[in-house]
Amino acid sequence: MATGLREGMADIARQGLLQTQEAKLETRNKKNSLYIGIPKEISFQENRIALTPLSVALLVNNGHRVVLETGAGTGANFSDNEYAEQGAKIAYDKKEVFEADILMKIAPPTLEEIEMMHKGQTLISSLQTGTLKQDYLKALMHKKINALCFENLRDEGNILSVVRAMSEIVGSTSILIAAEYLSNVTGGKGLMLGGFTGVPPTEIVILGAGTVGEYAARTALALGAEVKVFDSSIYRLRRLQNNLGSRVFTSVMQPIVLNKAIVTCDVVIGAIRASHGRSPCVVMEETVARMKPHSVVIDVSIDQGGCFETSEVTNHTNPVFRKYDVIHYCVPNIASRVPRTASYALTNIFAPILLDIGEYGGLVNMVWNNPGIREALYIYQGNCTNKDLADMFNLPFKNLELLVVSNQ
C-alpha cells in the first residue's frame, strides 16, 4: 500500500514538471574562464604591476587562470611566492606568459614583445601617445590584437579612472618630494615643509588646478604650508576651492602676479596638462633665475615637455639637477616612486574589469555593454577604432560599434 502511494506521488510530480514553467530570461552570456598573463615590465624604472596578489586570488576564485612572469612584482615589493600562494602560476619563460588570452601590462609592449603575441589576443596597457610610433600600431593590427589603453578607461561617473587615480597619487607625492628636497640632507635650505606657531609657513605655488594640483594643495595645506594656485580657467579654480572646502589663494595666469609669487616662494609645482601636444611653458628662464637660492621646482608636466623653460628630463636614479641654484625635480614617472600604492590603485580598477569580461562571456559583450571600455579600445580585431590615432598615422579607421554589430 505504501509502495503504491509513493509511486502515485512520483507520477504527480512528473506531471507537474511537464506543465508549462515560468521562463527565466538570461541577462548575460555564459561565464567564460579567462587566461590572464602578467609579464615583467622592461620599461626603464617602471616598478608598478597591474594586479596585486589579492586581486589574483579574487580572479582565481572566480574560475580564471593567471600566469605571472617570475620577478614581475619585485619592483612593487610583491614576491613570486605571494602570487603563487594566491593561485597564480609562476613562469620562468616570458613566452609562456605571452600565450595567455589577455595580457596585463603597465607600459606598452615593445615590438619584440608584440612578436611573441598570438592572433586575437587582448592587450590591456598604457598607450603613451607622446612616444607612439606607426610601427607599433601596425604590428598590433597585423596580429589582429584587441588593444585597450587604460588612460582612456572611464568609470560609471564618466571619469578617466586610471588617470584620476595616478594624478591623485602624483599630486600628493609631489609635496612629499618637495619636503624631502627642502631639508639639509638633500642640500636644500633646511626648511620643514609647513610651519609652527611663531615660524612663518613655507610658501608653495601650484601651477594647474586639475587633479594633480588639487591633491598637491590638499597635502600642502594639511602640512601647514601657505598655498597659492594658478590656472588659466576660472572654472577649475572654483572647482578646486569647492573640493578643498577651504579658501586658498587662487589666480588666473597673470604674468606679473605669477612671477612675483614664484620668485618669493620656496616650492613651485608645475602641473599644467595639455589636452593635445606639448604642455604650455609658462615659467621663463629669467623668472627661475630670480628665485630664492635652494628653492625647489617640481615639474610634473615633464612627460609633456614641461612648463618651466629650465626643465630637463631626469630619472629616479638621478632625480634632480641645479640651475641658478634652484633644485629641479623633473622625473616623468613619479607614480613609480611609490609603486606599491600605485599598484593597489590600478588593481582596484583592473580586477573588476577582468571579472566583468568573464561574466559577460568575453570582450565583445563587455564592449557592447560598457561605454567606458568602448572608448578605451583603440584596436579591435586588427582594425584601428580610434579616430585620433587613425588621423595621426594615416591609418584606415573603422567604427567600433559597426564592427561589433557585424560580429553579433
Secondary structure, DSSP 8 states (H G I E B T S, - for coil): -HHHHHHHHHHHHHHHHHS--------S------EEEE----STT----S--HHHHHHHHHTT-EEEEETTTTGGGT--HHHHHHTT-EEESSHHHHTTSSEEE-SS---HHHHHH--TT-EEEE---GGG--HHHHHHHHHTT-EEEEGGG-B-TTS-BHHHHHHHHHHHHHHHHHHHHHHSGGGTS----SS--TTS---EEEEE--SHHHHHHHHHHHHTT-EEEEE-S-HHHHHHHHHHHTS--EEE---HHHHHHHHHH-SEEEE----SSSS----B-HHHHHTS-TT-EEEEGGGGGT-SBTT-----SSS-EEEETTEEEE--S-GGGGSHHHHHHHHHHHHHHHHHHHHHTTSHHHHHHH-HHHHHHEEEETTEE--HHHHHHHT--B--HHHHHHHT-
